[in-house]
């Protein structure tokens, strides 16, 4: 059942043959627990919640986060807002935006969804066709080439032309709010064919050259590869199936992987019958969040990773999105989010190697807070969940813009999260 003993249902799988055939409806939850709070519950904060709110009022001012701050804490089961400061202030969310991307991808595609990288053949030409797998490894491509070579040689083919097809996604472009300096250190141009970790300007070409080398090693020679869309009437000679979406989402959140986030944004767009672009992807995310009843006033998204300096998110929206990670109504599809959230002082971007939760008072929350980090040159954010002193799940979001994300700032965020958990 996992560390938090939440149900981990894996239903909701969408068949691969129909995952892009039509617009997939998003949930319309008219009476969700996180948004529909009864009149009697409205004033029913626990004593622990009241104590927490009082401490946050005091500590938000001494956490050295700067003045451009938004924050909110919710009780997940009741939907009651326990504490807030500037909750509707639109701020740059940085990588906490990946929470929205994860929710949308899992909702539209389902946690068991996979994509395929294929080698197909027609009339003397092999086409390497990308399916959007951002975790495709060199070992995966080597295995694909080995299988393809075996199939080709069985047909008596020892020399073929090689093309590559990455047309599933639109040609790469900079998102609104992206700096050209993001390439190639921070993120790669978004393509449907890429070896994980490769950030060259044309990742599809790089992957295909490696594939060609592996074909040659198996006795099938090819010329210089070129980009071309695979025609109809091809024969599949080899297929590699990606890891399930649940695994990909977990990795993306744990390690804040920008390339995976942008790939998932496009796959989510395709799953809703939209164009595999920044615009198509963010429209799909917006539709999903509307379906969950997330408050979106002031929210603007231009990418899936949160790298855009034009992205805007509110603490109100972020805390509501984070609450979905532990809302029992949605675990059938959204269970990978809690599994993927970095654990305070333990792993991912909240590990001690990043200086998180390493000293008192925040160190009391080691292993007890699950949250997504967000960092840009002048953005520090933390959004996630913890069980409060009353034993109930709380979701929270703290976002600061304008101050460099120094150790002092991150320690301040960690202290606020420890306050939500109740150990401080």
Beta strands, then each sheet from edge to edge (+ up, - down):
strand 1: 69-75
strand 2: 81-85
strand 3: 116-122
strand 4: 125-129
strand 5: 159-165
strand 6: 221-222
strand 7: 226-227
strand 8: 235-241
strand 9: 342-343
strand 10: 369-376
strand 11: 379-387
strand 12: 393-401
sheet 1: 2+ 1- 12+ 11- 10+ 9-
sheet 2: 6+ 5+ 4+ 3- 8+
sheet 3: 6+ 5+ 7+
end
